[in-house]
């Protein structure tokens, strides 16, 4: 079996292995699931080792026709855009399972849903056929609904329903856009991304704009961008903390990934809609930062900060230049590491204290020094401190945006100041002041927890100090995307 199929179907095989296991054997279920996600991560690393960063074409491609009449195919491939997302998806899936030790009820169903979710996420990032992409996009919806609705907090039913309605509503517009493009496929080449991109060029400009708006609604809900973010805070707060790691670390990137693909496919429409994209990006960055600043619930704060950080991604996409695209891809990776680490640490703290109200804490640095060190580093990275991967990503996006709009970047600077304000406020409330009596005996991070959070924090610092390999990973792909845009623009 080719390596992409092996990677894709490993989580599905894990589901089949779990199916006959008794739900009472929780230890065996956890072990099987962790082994499966670890194998998937090792396969992704093997893929990375064999990946040629100088080659801009799709690599490790697989193609098997599914329905010749419709032109659909089982087509897989990776490039510099999807490669970092695959590594991130497999890594965070393993870490989410490590953090799921607190799940005591319905352990079998929980782990099956997590593996199905990983299967869908990997499919989205590897699919090179829009029909296949859409199927995997919808596959992620089902396990995530049950993970929130079954194992979430007090308002889990409202959160899961809210999530489904928003996502399905966006998916309808995405499907309509794909169908509209397919009507112009005069040579009936099918739903392959390359052929759909060619078909899109024969559409009238007005229809291209409407199609891109449909994609913007579909992918914008998942990113999310303002004002399509209504599901995000409730889903993050009510979802189990390990699922919040995947939701923020990977699921949001699916929207940005899809939007990048469609902007390259419809550059004329993207050029016309650029003022709208810039406004939504800058407004979302400031709006999300201000809402994060006034939150008392730690998970709600991280959720709203995600809205601000994904605004950075949208700004990089809207810039439509090399530095902007590079910044958007870097920010997708950076936010995956930073948000994943924050949700992991907040979840571990909640398990010990059963409260997420930031005002219930103080001087945890004396009680939990290892937790304090990791949380402080992650929050500083979230505000873009030099030496962290967040700084590298935001700097590229800022330069790319300045090349296009110069003075408008003052709003970008304002959003960075706001993120610094809520990050420093959180650090101050958590780790300074007198020790509260109820917080005197909280255990610090245990070895397994230390390993999980240490991997993410190490990635944040390592790629901040040595960003070259991460930038080189997508450089050739960015050049190819920009050359395609140059050819398609009049």
Secondary structure, DSSP 8 states (H G I E B T S, - for coil): --HHHHHHHHHHHHHHHHHTS-TT-HHHHHHHHHHHHHHHHHHHHHHHHH--TT--S-EEEEEEEEETTTTEEEEEEE-TTHHHHHHHHHHHHHHHHHGGGG--SSHHHHHHHHHHHHHHHHHHHHB-BHHHHHHHHHHHHHHHHHHHHHHS-TTHHHHHHHHHHHHHHHHHHHHHHHHHHHTT-TT---SBHHHHHHHHTTS-HHHHHHHHHHHHHHHHHHHT-TTS-TTHHHHHHHS-HHHHHHIIIIIHHHHHHHHHHHHHHTHHHHHHHHHHHHHHHHHHHHHHHHHHHT--BHHHHHHHHHHHHHHHHHHHHHH-SHHHHHHHHHHHHHHHHHHHHHHHHHHHHHHHHS--BGGG---HHHH-HHHHHHHHHHHHHHTT-TTSHHHHHHHHHHHHHHHHHGGGHHHHHHHHHHHHHHHHHHHHHHHSS---GGGTT-----HHHHHHHHHHHHHHHHHHH--HHHHHHHHHHHHHHHHHHHHH--
